[in-house]
């Protein structure tokens, strides 16, 4: 299910991607990448609140890699900024920077909010 969702994302079919990622999550509710990529697809469709829900669920899963944690906080920050929740977005970018100080994206987005 997950791989089919990724194929749909790569094809730009975000509605179908969400459907496949949802199936993957039903199959394995601890599949972090399915939550992250479903959140990404929802962000592409400007469904920011639902995307934030997916990032929240991903963050709650235990034993995330630093890459998964970074992606969840960074992308949640983008969705929060799109909803004009700037303080929360800033906090998420700060957390992403703490997790991975070598990535410039979070610094850049944080600088825009300041």
PERA-V638392 format. One record per residue. SS is DSSP state (2 for helix, 1 for strand, 0 for the rest). BURIAL is b if it has 16 or more other C-alpha atoms within 10 Angstrom, else e. Layout:
ss-><SS,SS>
burial-><BURIAL,BURIAL>
//
This chain:
ss-><0,2,2,2,2,2,2,2,2,2,0,0,0,2,2,2,2,2,2,2,2,2,2,2,2,2,2,0,0,0,0,2,2,2,2,2,2,2,2,2,2,2,2,2,0,0,0,2,2,2,2,2,2,2,2,2,2,2,2,2,0,0,0,0,0,2,2,2,2,2,2,2,2,2,2,2,2,2,2,2,2,2,0,0,0,2,2,2,2,2,2,2,2,2,2,2,2,2,2,0,0,0,0,2,2,2,2,2,2,2,2,2,2,0>
burial-><b,b,e,e,b,b,b,b,b,e,e,e,b,b,b,b,b,b,b,b,b,b,b,b,b,e,e,e,e,b,b,b,b,b,b,b,b,b,b,b,b,b,b,b,e,e,b,b,b,e,b,b,e,b,b,b,b,b,b,e,e,e,e,e,e,e,e,b,b,b,b,b,b,b,b,b,b,b,b,b,b,b,e,e,e,b,e,e,b,b,e,b,b,b,b,b,b,e,b,b,e,e,e,e,e,b,b,e,b,b,e,e,e,e>
//
